[in-house]
Amino acid sequence: MTQVSQNNSTNKVPVRSKLTHSPMDQFQSQGEQLLVNGQPLSQIKHQAGQTPFYVYDRSVIHQKIQLLRHKLPNRLKIHYAVKANPMPALIGFIHPLVDGLDVASGNELRHALNSGMNGQHISFAGPGKSLWEMRMAVASHTTINIESFNELQKLRDISDELGIRARVAVRVNPDFELKGSGMKMGGGAQQFGIDAEQVPLALQQIADFGLHYRGLHIFTGSQNLNPDAILMAHQATFQLAENLQQSAKSNMETLNIGGGLGIPYFAGEKKISLDAIGEQLEELLNQYAPRLGQCEVAMELGRFLVGDAGLYVAEVTDIKQSRGTEFVVVNGGLHQHLAASGNFGQVIRKNYPVAIGNKMQQPAGKPVQIVGPLCTPLDLLANKYELPKVEIGDLVVIYQSGAYGYTASPRDFLSHPHPIEMLI
């Protein structure tokens, strides 16, 4: 992977006044040119040195974090879920703006530590952690969210081996789920976490093994745009945490309530309102403070922080007509942006927002098919999408590409070159 970071100090990041309804309105334009943090797309293309590329706007990320700080309780900690976008330069930019980082692999942990974040402000979740990953976490004083009783036993042995008391939290598979979630990660049978009814035994073993009990991690689902569903999940999460804590042998230091806040991708979707969520969280923090003590409560967010901030840019290499349909062929495809092709969890394929980045003021024309260079009909980036008249050399821009883009795609499929990433 090649990546480029335009170094701007945090306090110089321009922040827009408000988030607008359309995902495309996160970015301004100047004449025909789309702007990313004030820079024209054509200039960024030359800085990148190639197409396709991903580009991430610091100002949009900074704005999202400021929005959360304004809408959510001051006592609530904000963590960045690195799996959404583990570009090292992006992690380095975000880490001073948040209270912690959450990782899901040893490599993500290494990126988080390299960013300057202290291991005591990092947590590590995910089933099937390897021994070397658990050793990394114990040695760096990272909190390990245990997913099974086998992990507990391994951590006991690693603690004895390294002479370092492992810091552990129990990831709980709750007996409820987040309704309307784009991806459910709790409730029912799951590979994630320990079933709520088995958590008291896990808490007893933590004490018996002499491990450092940190608290609980209760995360039920992601990509939710329904505030009422989020409110119900938060209420159930705090109640479950209180019930389980009664079985703990020491105080709870941290409660990770997960994230779940979605961003709009498709026509008809609206950004989630944070007002009611912030008000309810304030009430819950006050209500449960006497029973949970000085426990730090954290919300873990990935897509919500970075999804809006990213663009995927590919160049038109060919235009062809086939039986009344116009195909716009670009030099990137599903191997570089799997989600936009509809092959990353969509049941019914929908188009991401798309534009021609060098023709921002021109009216839309007839619908076209935007396809990539791969020898598969799955390589479809936009289906029947109305765009201005497209010409070879134009820059096709896919919005909402800041999360689960570069690293969630099968970049070596058919052995085409990789895109690069830039932080502007």
C-alpha positions as CSV (number, residue, x, y, z in Angstrom):
1,M,0.0,0.0,0.0
2,T,1.2,3.5,-0.8
3,Q,-0.2,6.4,1.2
4,V,0.3,10.1,1.3
5,S,-0.5,12.5,4.1
6,Q,-0.7,16.2,3.8
7,N,0.5,17.3,7.2
8,N,-1.7,20.0,8.8
9,S,-1.7,20.6,12.5
10,T,-4.9,19.7,14.3
11,N,-5.7,23.3,15.4
12,K,-5.6,24.5,11.8
13,V,-8.2,22.1,10.5
14,P,-11.1,24.1,9.0
15,V,-14.4,23.1,10.4
16,R,-17.7,23.6,8.5
17,S,-20.6,25.1,10.4
18,K,-23.0,22.1,10.2
19,L,-23.5,18.8,8.7
20,T,-25.9,18.9,5.7
21,H,-28.5,16.3,4.7
22,S,-26.9,15.0,1.6
23,P,-23.7,13.0,1.9
24,M,-22.5,14.8,-1.2
25,D,-22.8,18.1,0.5
26,Q,-19.9,17.3,2.8
27,F,-17.7,18.5,0.0
28,Q,-17.8,21.9,-1.8
29,S,-16.9,22.6,-5.4
30,Q,-15.3,25.5,-7.2
31,G,-16.5,25.9,-10.7
32,E,-16.4,22.4,-12.3
33,Q,-13.9,21.1,-9.7
34,L,-14.8,19.1,-6.6
35,L,-12.8,20.4,-3.6
36,V,-11.4,18.2,-0.8
37,N,-10.4,20.4,2.2
38,G,-10.1,23.3,-0.1
39,Q,-8.0,21.5,-2.8
40,P,-9.3,20.8,-6.3
41,L,-9.6,17.2,-7.2
42,S,-7.5,17.6,-10.3
43,Q,-4.6,18.8,-8.2
44,I,-5.1,16.0,-5.7
45,K,-4.9,13.5,-8.6
46,H,-1.4,14.8,-9.5
47,Q,-0.4,14.7,-5.8
48,A,-1.5,11.1,-5.7
49,G,0.5,10.3,-8.9
50,Q,-2.1,7.9,-10.2
51,T,-5.7,6.9,-10.3
52,P,-7.5,5.2,-8.7
53,F,-7.1,6.6,-5.2
54,Y,-8.9,7.1,-1.9
55,V,-8.8,10.6,-0.4
56,Y,-9.9,11.5,3.2
57,D,-10.8,15.0,4.3
58,R,-9.4,15.9,7.8
59,S,-12.0,18.7,8.2
60,V,-15.0,16.4,7.8
61,I,-13.5,14.0,10.4
62,H,-12.8,16.8,12.8
63,Q,-16.3,18.2,12.3
64,K,-17.9,14.8,13.2
65,I,-15.9,14.6,16.4
66,Q,-16.9,18.1,17.3
67,L,-20.5,17.3,16.6
68,L,-20.4,14.3,19.0
69,R,-18.7,16.4,21.7
70,H,-21.5,19.0,21.4
71,K,-24.4,16.5,21.3
72,L,-23.3,13.8,23.7
73,P,-22.6,14.1,27.5
74,N,-19.2,15.5,28.4
75,R,-18.6,12.4,30.6
76,L,-19.0,10.0,27.7
77,K,-15.7,8.9,26.2
78,I,-15.4,8.7,22.5
79,H,-13.3,5.9,21.0
80,Y,-12.3,5.3,17.4
81,A,-12.9,1.8,16.0
82,V,-9.7,1.4,13.9
83,K,-11.2,-1.4,11.7
84,A,-13.3,1.2,9.9
85,N,-10.2,2.7,8.4
86,P,-6.7,1.7,9.7
87,M,-4.6,4.0,7.5
88,P,-1.7,4.9,9.8
89,A,-1.8,8.6,8.9
90,L,-5.5,8.8,9.6
91,I,-5.1,7.1,13.0
92,G,-2.3,9.5,13.8
93,F,-4.7,12.4,13.0
94,I,-7.6,11.1,15.0
95,H,-6.0,9.8,18.1
96,P,-5.4,13.3,19.8
97,L,-9.1,14.1,19.1
98,V,-10.6,11.0,20.8
99,D,-10.3,9.3,24.2
100,G,-9.3,5.9,23.0
101,L,-8.8,3.5,20.1
102,D,-10.4,0.1,19.6
103,V,-8.6,-2.5,17.5
104,A,-9.5,-5.9,16.1
105,S,-6.1,-7.4,15.2
106,G,-2.4,-7.4,16.1
107,N,-1.6,-5.2,13.1
108,E,-4.2,-2.7,14.1
109,L,-2.8,-2.7,17.6
110,R,0.6,-1.9,16.2
111,H,-0.8,1.0,14.2
112,A,-2.6,2.3,17.3
113,L,0.6,2.1,19.4
114,N,2.7,3.7,16.6
115,S,0.2,6.6,16.5
116,G,1.3,7.6,20.0
117,M,-1.8,6.3,21.9
118,N,-0.9,4.8,25.2
119,G,-1.9,1.1,25.5
120,Q,-3.9,1.9,28.5
121,H,-6.3,3.7,26.2
122,I,-6.6,0.9,23.7
123,S,-8.9,-2.1,23.7
124,F,-8.7,-5.2,21.6
125,A,-11.8,-7.2,20.5
126,G,-12.4,-10.1,18.2
127,P,-12.8,-13.8,18.3
128,G,-9.9,-16.1,17.7
129,K,-7.1,-13.9,18.9
130,S,-3.7,-15.5,18.3
131,L,-1.2,-16.1,21.1
132,W,1.2,-13.5,19.6
133,E,-1.7,-10.9,19.4
134,M,-2.6,-11.6,23.1
135,R,1.1,-11.3,24.1
136,M,1.3,-7.9,22.3
137,A,-1.8,-6.7,24.1
138,V,-0.6,-7.8,27.5
139,A,2.8,-6.4,27.0
140,S,1.4,-3.0,25.9
141,H,-1.1,-2.9,28.8
142,T,-4.0,-2.9,26.3
143,T,-7.4,-4.0,27.5
144,I,-8.4,-7.3,26.0
145,N,-12.1,-7.9,25.5
146,I,-12.3,-11.6,26.1
147,E,-14.6,-13.6,23.7
148,S,-14.4,-17.1,25.3
149,F,-13.3,-19.1,28.3
150,N,-10.3,-20.4,26.3
151,E,-9.0,-16.9,25.9
152,L,-9.2,-16.4,29.6
153,Q,-7.1,-19.4,30.2
154,K,-4.5,-18.4,27.6
155,L,-4.3,-14.9,29.2
156,R,-3.7,-16.4,32.6
157,D,-0.7,-18.4,31.1
158,I,0.6,-15.3,29.2
159,S,0.4,-13.2,32.3
160,D,2.4,-15.7,34.2
161,E,4.9,-16.0,31.3
162,L,5.4,-12.2,30.9
163,G,5.1,-11.3,34.5
164,I,2.5,-8.7,33.6
165,R,-1.1,-8.8,34.9
166,A,-3.4,-8.9,31.8
167,R,-6.0,-6.1,31.7
168,V,-9.3,-7.8,30.6
169,A,-12.9,-6.8,30.0
170,V,-15.7,-9.3,29.2
171,R,-17.3,-8.9,25.8
172,V,-20.9,-9.8,26.4
173,N,-23.3,-11.4,24.0
174,P,-26.5,-9.9,25.3
175,D,-29.9,-11.4,25.4
176,F,-31.3,-8.6,23.2
177,E,-30.3,-7.2,19.8
178,L,-30.2,-3.8,18.1
179,K,-33.3,-3.6,15.9
180,G,-32.8,-2.2,12.4
181,S,-29.1,-2.7,12.5
182,G,-27.2,-3.1,9.3
183,M,-25.1,-5.8,10.8
184,K,-26.1,-7.6,14.0
185,M,-23.3,-8.5,16.4
186,G,-25.2,-9.4,19.5
187,G,-28.3,-11.4,20.6
188,G,-29.0,-15.1,19.8
189,A,-26.1,-17.4,19.0
190,Q,-22.9,-15.4,18.1
191,Q,-19.2,-15.9,17.6
192,F,-18.8,-12.6,19.4
193,G,-18.4,-12.5,23.2
194,I,-19.6,-14.6,26.0
195,D,-23.3,-15.2,26.4
196,A,-24.7,-13.0,29.2
197,E,-25.9,-16.0,31.3
198,Q,-22.3,-17.3,31.3
199,V,-20.6,-14.0,32.2
200,P,-20.8,-14.5,36.0
201,L,-18.6,-17.6,35.6
202,A,-16.2,-15.6,33.5
203,L,-16.0,-12.9,36.2
204,Q,-15.3,-15.5,38.8
205,Q,-12.5,-16.9,36.7
206,I,-10.9,-13.5,36.2
207,A,-10.7,-13.1,39.9
208,D,-9.4,-16.7,40.4
209,F,-6.7,-16.2,37.7
210,G,-5.6,-12.9,39.3
211,L,-6.2,-10.9,36.1
212,H,-7.0,-7.1,36.1
213,Y,-10.7,-6.8,35.6
214,R,-11.5,-3.7,33.6
215,G,-15.2,-4.0,32.9
216,L,-17.7,-4.9,30.1
217,H,-18.0,-4.5,26.4
218,I,-21.6,-4.7,25.1
219,F,-22.1,-4.1,21.4
220,T,-25.2,-5.3,19.6
221,G,-24.9,-4.0,16.0
222,S,-23.8,-1.4,13.6
223,Q,-25.0,1.0,10.8
224,N,-28.3,2.0,12.5
225,L,-30.1,5.2,11.5
226,N,-33.1,4.7,13.8
227,P,-32.5,6.7,17.1
228,D,-35.4,4.9,18.8
229,A,-33.6,1.6,18.3
230,I,-30.4,3.0,19.7
231,L,-32.3,4.4,22.7
232,M,-33.8,1.0,23.5
233,A,-30.4,-0.7,23.1
234,H,-28.7,1.8,25.4
235,Q,-31.3,1.3,28.1
236,A,-31.0,-2.5,27.9
237,T,-27.2,-2.2,27.9
238,F,-26.9,-0.2,31.1
239,Q,-29.4,-2.5,32.8
240,L,-27.5,-5.6,31.8
241,A,-24.2,-4.1,32.9
242,E,-25.6,-3.4,36.3
243,N,-27.0,-6.9,36.7
244,L,-23.7,-8.5,35.6
245,Q,-21.5,-6.3,37.7
246,Q,-23.1,-7.8,40.8
247,S,-21.1,-11.0,40.0
248,A,-17.8,-9.1,39.7
249,K,-15.2,-9.4,42.4
250,S,-13.9,-5.8,41.9
251,N,-15.1,-2.5,40.6
252,M,-16.0,-1.8,37.0
253,E,-13.5,0.6,35.5
254,T,-14.9,0.8,32.0
255,L,-18.1,0.1,30.1
256,N,-17.9,0.1,26.3
257,I,-21.5,0.5,25.0
258,G,-20.4,0.0,21.4
259,G,-21.4,2.3,18.6
260,G,-24.0,1.5,16.1
261,L,-24.5,5.0,14.8
262,G,-25.0,4.8,11.0
263,I,-24.4,7.2,8.1
264,P,-26.7,7.6,5.1
265,Y,-25.5,5.9,2.0
266,F,-28.6,5.6,-0.3
267,A,-31.5,7.6,-1.6
268,G,-34.2,8.1,1.1
269,E,-31.8,7.7,4.0
270,K,-31.4,10.5,6.5
271,K,-28.6,11.2,9.0
272,I,-29.3,10.0,12.5
273,S,-30.4,12.6,15.0
274,L,-28.1,12.7,18.1
275,D,-30.3,15.0,20.2
276,A,-32.4,12.3,21.9
277,I,-29.5,9.9,22.1
278,G,-27.4,12.5,24.0
279,E,-30.2,13.4,26.3
280,Q,-30.9,9.7,27.2
281,L,-27.2,9.0,27.7
282,E,-27.0,11.9,30.2
283,E,-30.0,10.4,32.1
284,L,-28.5,6.9,32.1
285,L,-25.1,8.1,33.3
286,N,-26.8,9.9,36.2
287,Q,-29.2,7.0,37.0
288,Y,-26.5,4.3,37.1
289,A,-23.6,6.3,38.6
290,P,-24.4,5.3,42.2
291,R,-24.3,1.6,41.1
292,L,-21.5,1.6,38.6
293,G,-19.3,3.9,40.6
294,Q,-16.6,5.9,38.8
295,C,-16.8,3.7,35.7
296,E,-15.8,5.4,32.4
297,V,-18.5,4.8,29.8
298,A,-17.2,4.8,26.2
299,M,-19.0,4.9,22.8
300,E,-17.0,3.1,20.1
301,L,-17.5,4.6,16.7
302,G,-15.8,3.9,13.3
303,R,-17.9,4.5,10.3
304,F,-19.7,7.5,11.9
305,L,-16.4,9.3,12.3
306,V,-14.7,8.6,8.9
307,G,-17.3,7.3,6.5
308,D,-18.5,10.7,5.3
309,A,-14.9,12.0,5.0
310,G,-13.7,9.6,2.2
311,L,-13.9,9.6,-1.6
312,Y,-12.9,6.9,-4.0
313,V,-11.7,8.4,-7.3
314,A,-11.3,6.4,-10.5
315,E,-10.6,7.6,-14.1
316,V,-12.7,6.8,-17.2
317,T,-10.7,4.7,-19.6
318,D,-13.4,3.7,-22.1
319,I,-17.0,4.3,-23.1
320,K,-19.0,1.8,-25.1
321,Q,-22.6,1.2,-26.3
322,S,-24.2,-2.2,-26.0
323,R,-27.8,-2.6,-27.3
324,G,-29.0,0.7,-26.1
325,T,-27.0,0.9,-22.8
326,E,-24.0,3.1,-22.3
327,F,-21.1,1.5,-20.3
328,V,-18.6,3.8,-18.6
329,V,-15.4,1.8,-18.0
330,V,-13.1,3.1,-15.2
331,N,-9.7,1.9,-14.0
332,G,-11.0,0.8,-10.6
333,G,-13.7,-1.6,-9.5
334,L,-15.0,-4.1,-6.9
335,H,-11.4,-5.2,-6.2
336,Q,-10.8,-1.7,-4.8
337,H,-14.2,-0.7,-3.5
338,L,-16.2,-3.9,-2.7
339,A,-18.9,-2.0,-0.8
340,A,-19.8,0.3,-3.7
341,S,-20.3,-2.8,-6.0
342,G,-23.0,-4.1,-3.6
343,N,-21.1,-7.2,-2.7
344,F,-20.3,-6.2,0.9
345,G,-23.5,-7.1,2.8
346,Q,-26.2,-5.6,0.6
347,V,-29.2,-7.8,0.1
348,I,-30.7,-5.6,-2.6
349,R,-28.0,-3.6,-4.5
350,K,-28.2,0.1,-4.2
351,N,-26.0,2.9,-5.6
352,Y,-23.6,4.9,-3.5
353,P,-23.7,8.6,-4.3
354,V,-21.6,9.2,-7.5
355,A,-20.4,12.4,-9.3
356,I,-18.0,13.4,-12.1
357,G,-15.4,15.3,-10.0
358,N,-14.3,17.6,-12.9
359,K,-17.9,18.4,-14.0
360,M,-19.6,19.4,-10.8
361,Q,-21.8,22.1,-12.4
362,Q,-23.0,20.2,-15.4
363,P,-26.6,18.8,-15.4
364,A,-27.2,15.1,-15.3
365,G,-28.0,13.3,-18.5
366,K,-29.1,9.8,-19.4
367,P,-28.4,6.9,-17.0
368,V,-25.2,4.9,-17.5
369,Q,-23.6,1.8,-16.1
370,I,-20.2,2.5,-14.4
371,V,-18.1,-0.7,-14.5
372,G,-14.6,-1.6,-13.7
373,P,-11.9,-3.5,-15.6
374,L,-12.5,-7.0,-14.1
375,C,-13.7,-10.0,-16.1
376,T,-16.8,-10.5,-14.0
377,P,-20.4,-9.0,-14.3
378,L,-20.1,-8.3,-10.5
379,D,-17.8,-5.4,-11.3
380,L,-20.5,-2.8,-11.3
381,L,-19.9,0.4,-9.4
382,A,-23.1,2.3,-10.3
383,N,-26.3,0.9,-12.0
384,K,-28.4,3.2,-14.2
385,Y,-26.9,6.3,-12.7
386,E,-27.6,9.7,-14.2
387,L,-24.5,11.7,-14.8
388,P,-23.3,14.6,-17.0
389,K,-22.0,13.6,-20.4
390,V,-19.0,11.4,-19.6
391,E,-15.7,11.5,-21.5
392,I,-12.5,9.5,-21.4
393,G,-10.2,11.0,-18.7
394,D,-13.1,12.2,-16.5
395,L,-12.8,11.5,-12.8
396,V,-15.6,9.3,-11.3
397,V,-16.1,10.0,-7.6
398,I,-17.8,7.7,-5.2
399,Y,-18.8,9.3,-1.9
400,Q,-19.2,7.8,1.6
401,S,-16.0,5.9,1.0
402,G,-14.1,6.7,4.2
403,A,-14.9,3.4,6.0
404,Y,-14.6,-0.2,4.9
405,G,-13.3,0.7,1.5
406,Y,-9.6,0.1,0.9
407,T,-9.0,-2.6,3.5
408,A,-12.4,-4.3,3.1
409,S,-11.8,-5.0,-0.7
410,P,-10.1,-7.9,-2.4
411,R,-7.3,-5.8,-3.9
412,D,-5.4,-8.7,-5.4
413,F,-8.4,-10.1,-7.3
414,L,-7.2,-10.5,-10.9
415,S,-3.9,-8.9,-9.9
416,H,-4.6,-5.3,-10.9
417,P,-2.6,-2.5,-9.2
418,H,-3.7,-1.3,-5.8
419,P,-5.2,2.2,-5.3
420,I,-3.4,4.6,-2.9
421,E,-4.7,6.5,0.0
422,M,-4.3,10.2,0.8
423,L,-5.2,12.2,3.9
424,I,-5.8,15.9,3.0
